Amino acid sequence: MTEHPPSRKAATPGAVDAGRRLRLARLTAGLTQSQLADLCGVSRQAVSGAEAGSWSPSLGIALQLARVLGTSVDQLFAVEPQPREAVTTALGLGPPTARVRTALVWDRWVALPLTEDRAMITGFTAATGRLVKAGEAQIWGSGRSLVIAGCDPALALLAEPVEAARDGWTVEWWACSSGNAKELLDAGLIHAAAVHRSKGKTAAGGNVRSRARIGFASWREGVLLRPSAATDQPRSLEDVLRRDPRWVNREVGSEARTLLDRELARLNISGAALDGYASHAAGHLQVASAIASGTADAGIATEPAALAYGLNFLALSDEECVLHVDRDRLDTIEIRLLLDALGGPGLGRELAALPGYDTAILGLEL
């Protein structure tokens, strides 16, 4: 007899995280909600409720779900310990809600604010090989890495949950435009492509049915400007352009450059007329850094990048980042690591703590 869920309750953060992990485990197994329900002897509404975080299955049903999905109850439903509060000493200035790295130095907790250039890694990265000639390299690394390409700087947050889940595995994030990321996925050179697109836009082109698309995060995209003491802040792109600023631009094929070009075309303005239009910043945080340092006056990037550097922001578009992976590789260790990281509470907490990010689509198949 099929078990039906009791009346639904308000979803708690822990239940939502568990539901996200259950949903991604089901996707990995290639099952619909109805198929999983039949295999576990529950109703489809019960599976839907568990994935939404509004119904908590009994231990018996939880064991059934874990068995069918080839995982454990802890992996699916364990609740991560809540953050604890402690007296800390900050090494630098930052707003009261700033994200920090914390360390116990002898008997004192020290907080290192992740603001401005400290929000990203600026030191040399350890290498795992060296090119010796075209098509050949010396390799001293294990090669056990999940390779993701895309432009969202929050993709770097996947490293910690992946490394924690499997000893010896790392995440390699290749920063590039969405178009380049899709080309690399098509060529089989990366495990996942992070595609930046207008919010709600459906996938177009390519082998759509052969790809699974998993939500990562949403944000607003627009013009970043240095803070000014003037009271007449720009209220439109036209206002910005009238001030004849020096721009820092993104590379051809990036969504940020496409957005700028689209807005300029709407105003019947040539990009060549903009001072700095030909510049090529490597990413959203680099655009923000250039403006904060005074190298440029304006640029197109995400609101989280503006907030990280304390810049003014003029919204132009609602955007989202969606991860593309090959459906026929969902059961590989690399994609399982990715889906586990997306479903775990750690990543959701990190993204939610970043001002400007919306995690409503995290873990959803889009």
GUKE-291709 format. One line per field, with one value per residue (C-alpha): residue number from 1; z, x, y. Coordinates in steps of 0.001 Angstrom, whole numbers. Example, Ala and Ser with C-alpha at 12.3 -4.5 7.8 and 13.67 -1.06 7.14 Angstrom:
<atoms>
resi = (1  2)
pz = (7800  7140)
px = (12300  13670)
py = (-4500  -1060)
</atoms>
This chain:
<atoms>
resi = (1  2  3  4  5  6  7  8  9  10  11  12  13  14  15  16  17  18  19  20  21  22  23  24  25  26  27  28  29  30  31  32  33  34  35  36  37  38  39  40  41  42  43  44  45  46  47  48  49  50  51  52  53  54  55  56  57  58  59  60  61  62  63  64  65  66  67  68  69  70  71  72  73  74  75  76  77  78  79  80  81  82  83  84  85  86  87  88  89  90  91  92  93  94  95  96  97  98  99  100  101  102  103  104  105  106  107  108  109  110  111  112  113  114  115  116  117  118  119  120  121  122  123  124  125  126  127  128  129  130  131  132  133  134  135  136  137  138  139  140  141  142  143  144  145  146  147  148  149  150  151  152  153  154  155  156  157  158  159  160  161  162  163  164  165  166  167  168  169  170  171  172  173  174  175  176  177  178  179  180  181  182  183  184  185  186  187  188  189  190  191  192  193  194  195  196  197  198  199  200  201  202  203  204  205  206  207  208  209  210  211  212  213  214  215  216  217  218  219  220  221  222  223  224  225  226  227  228  229  230  231  232  233  234  235  236  237  238  239  240  241  242  243  244  245  246  247  248  249  250  251  252  253  254  255  256  257  258  259  260  261  262  263  264  265  266  267  268  269  270  271  272  273  274  275  276  277  278  279  280  281  282  283  284  285  286  287  288  289  290  291  292  293  294  295  296  297  298  299  300  301  302  303  304  305  306  307  308  309  310  311  312  313  314  315  316  317  318  319  320  321  322  323  324  325  326  327  328  329  330  331  332  333  334  335  336  337  338  339  340  341  342  343  344  345  346  347  348  349  350  351  352  353  354  355  356  357  358  359  360  361  362  363  364  365  366)
pz = (0  -962  1961  1704  3486  6392  6094  4944  7232  6670  5252  7517  6071  7045  5380  2215  2072  2531  -173  -2558  -1932  -2468  -5728  -7110  -6054  -7911  -10983  -10827  -10709  -13764  -11986  -12057  -8824  -9737  -10454  -7159  -5305  -6812  -5899  -2286  -1769  -1244  -3224  -5722  -3455  -653  -2799  -3953  -331  756  -2093  -1189  2460  3621  4564  6614  5786  8539  9183  7242  4182  4478  4410  1347  -449  345  -811  -4130  -4777  -3862  -1001  2786  5027  6432  2914  2115  5349  7814  9180  9235  12647  13047  13043  16520  17701  19119  20092  17228  16344  12748  10863  8655  8237  6758  7153  10137  7868  5848  4980  6675  6880  10498  12230  15807  16518  19821  22058  20010  17022  14231  11353  7938  6088  2478  1083  -1943  -3484  -555  -1832  -4455  -4543  -5815  -5016  -7224  -7582  -7048  -10360  -11032  -14295  -16839  -20617  -22394  -26001  -28050  -27083  -24311  -20611  -17587  -14994  -11254  -10146  -9739  -12311  -9895  -10471  -11294  -14107  -14424  -16851  -16588  -15464  -12077  -9361  -6878  -8750  -6691  -3653  -5017  -4122  -382  -412  -3203  -1425  1875  297  -1361  -223  -3011  -5305  -6231  -8296  -11223  -12211  -15709  -15831  -19274  -21037  -21179  -24926  -24441  -21598  -23823  -26576  -24104  -22885  -26469  -27062  -23964  -22320  -19099  -16804  -16468  -18110  -16058  -18455  -17578  -19115  -18669  -15865  -17058  -20552  -21931  -23329  -27059  -29583  -29113  -27932  -25435  -24604  -24000  -21311  -17753  -16550  -12821  -11239  -9387  -8453  -9639  -9392  -11053  -13682  -14504  -14435  -11656  -10704  -8133  -5153  -5468  -2983  -5562  -4814  -8476  -8912  -12420  -12742  -16228  -18690  -20548  -17402  -17147  -20792  -20548  -18040  -20644  -18269  -19030  -19312  -18371  -20638  -20699  -23460  -26655  -26034  -22373  -21191  -19661  -22992  -24771  -22297  -22857  -26639  -26466  -24378  -26658  -29718  -28047  -27686  -31227  -29897  -31260  -28768  -30501  -29145  -25554  -23998  -22909  -24884  -26343  -22881  -21773  -18028  -17085  -14891  -12770  -9774  -12036  -13451  -9915  -8891  -11876  -10988  -7258  -8026  -10308  -13490  -14913  -14070  -15185  -16306  -16624  -13947  -11300  -8250  -5901  -7423  -6839  -3237  -2579  -3499  -2092  -5536  -6784  -8899  -11620  -12446  -16113  -16123  -13926  -14618  -13527  -13721  -14796  -14818  -17942  -17718  -20055  -19082  -20034  -17460  -14475  -12776  -12998  -9848  -11138  -11700  -8493  -6609  -8305  -7545  -3937  -3534  -5046  -2737  442  3014  2956  -545  -6  3180  1444  -1476  820  2793  -346  -725  -4067  -4664  -4767  -4233  -5145  -8224  -6513  -7235  -9428  -12831  -15277)
px = (0  1374  2175  921  2538  787  -285  2579  4439  6516  9915  12912  16360  17672  14713  15171  18852  17914  15258  17810  20154  17296  16289  19840  20342  17131  18371  21670  19731  17707  14360  11204  9368  6715  9294  11104  7776  6790  10160  9838  6158  5109  3019  4498  3213  5362  8508  7516  7009  10364  12136  10395  11366  7725  7535  10030  9961  10003  13242  11906  11069  14388  16219  14223  15040  18739  18798  17083  19313  22510  23476  23055  20460  23143  24142  20518  19071  21842  21476  24664  25550  24447  27139  28267  29054  32444  34351  36695  39350  39166  42409  40793  37734  34500  30729  29096  27760  30962  31979  35247  37789  38235  41215  42087  45416  46599  43620  41950  39586  40778  38546  39967  37293  36709  36240  37699  40674  40710  37402  39364  42660  45434  48489  50147  48273  50219  50767  50265  52215  54190  53874  57031  55880  52685  50494  52762  53230  55083  52491  53014  49388  46942  44470  41589  39830  36336  36797  34177  34220  32237  32364  30587  33237  31057  31939  35133  32950  32450  36046  35566  32557  34109  37456  35744  33612  36419  40039  42479  39892  39965  37960  39586  37623  38436  37198  35766  32626  29478  29948  33476  32303  29672  32261  34592  31775  30883  34533  34590  37334  35473  33023  30505  29774  28369  26149  25173  21849  18904  16649  13940  15416  15035  17964  18484  20712  23053  22079  19470  18099  21572  22307  21068  20853  21120  20450  23309  22352  20648  21673  21273  23688  24316  26686  29278  30389  32729  30905  30532  29767  27465  23755  22755  23590  22946  19494  19883  22564  21916  22858  26086  27008  26457  29322  31692  33292  36282  34972  36439  34879  34652  35806  33832  31267  30723  27176  28333  29678  26565  24390  26370  26185  22436  21839  24061  22176  18913  20313  21745  25283  28412  30675  33652  32453  33106  36492  37896  35395  38227  39531  39189  38807  38982  35865  33270  35545  38300  35848  34972  38642  39548  36793  37623  41311  40516  41754  38224  35042  32365  31850  29248  29339  27206  25688  27607  30865  29740  28800  32126  33967  31507  30660  27471  25287  22739  20702  20036  19022  18067  20466  21108  23875  22954  25343  25263  26435  26121  23200  25078  27755  25466  26640  30358  32266  32966  29314  28243  30730  29289  25680  26521  28192  25170  22827  24830  24015  27523  27325  23839  24985  28023  25980  23274  25937  27171  25209  23421  23030  19661  19801  16182  17278  20185  19919  16820  16765  15893)
py = (0  3391  5700  9255  12192  13911  17515  19692  22070  25153  24213  24826  25702  22254  20510  22594  21583  17910  18231  19702  16755  14288  15985  15918  12282  11404  13274  11379  8097  9163  8783  10890  11668  9091  6380  7006  6986  3605  2053  3269  2558  6168  8633  11057  13851  12421  12618  16107  17189  15748  17554  20807  20410  20468  16755  14725  10991  8386  6483  3491  5596  7458  4107  3065  6314  5958  2318  3047  6071  4239  6536  6800  8421  10739  11808  12701  14024  14930  18459  20502  21990  25580  28292  29336  32828  33782  36899  37770  40321  41589  42219  44864  47013  45750  46202  44423  41660  41162  37612  36624  33820  32799  31217  30315  32016  30548  31271  34018  33864  36164  37335  38256  40313  39239  42749  44556  42693  40250  38878  36942  35063  37337  35223  32625  29343  26119  24294  20587  20548  22569  22915  21779  22104  22213  19265  17998  18787  17522  16444  16016  16234  13332  14682  14080  17385  18582  21134  23878  26806  30039  33650  33700  34213  32312  29105  29091  28292  24756  23893  23455  21066  18971  18696  17903  15176  13240  13298  14139  15747  19420  21902  23667  26766  28079  31691  32477  33682  31559  31063  29766  27503  25878  25333  23630  21366  20465  19547  17319  19408  20285  18507  21357  24709  27583  29515  33067  34114  36469  35235  32862  32519  28989  27043  27396  25686  22728  19261  20446  16978  15529  18115  18442  22057  22684  26065  27771  31343  34536  38173  41564  42846  46464  49424  49711  53241  54731  56264  60011  62753  64285  63954  63584  59892  58453  56922  55478  54406  57658  59583  57584  58130  61893  62008  60495  57962  55753  52180  48832  46197  42400  40068  39414  36650  37500  38207  41502  42767  41503  43414  46622  46198  45570  48687  50807  49548  50531  54047  53971  54483  52794  51042  52639  55985  54845  55525  52144  50039  47916  46903  43255  42605  38926  38817  40581  41122  42455  45015  46108  46248  48441  50919  50923  51582  54532  52831  53121  55002  52539  48955  46189  43487  41806  43479  41117  42402  46007  45268  43509  46721  49242  50633  52252  49999  50749  47626  46823  43150  40171  37291  33716  31125  27594  24631  22412  18785  15791  13555  10396  11272  11877  8671  9531  10404  13919  14834  13096  15272  18357  17430  16553  19957  21725  19829  20268  22966  24425  25886  27288  28986  30498  31842  33202  35065  36835  40106  40260  36511  34739  30942  30142  28127  26322  22601  22879  21188  23971)
</atoms>
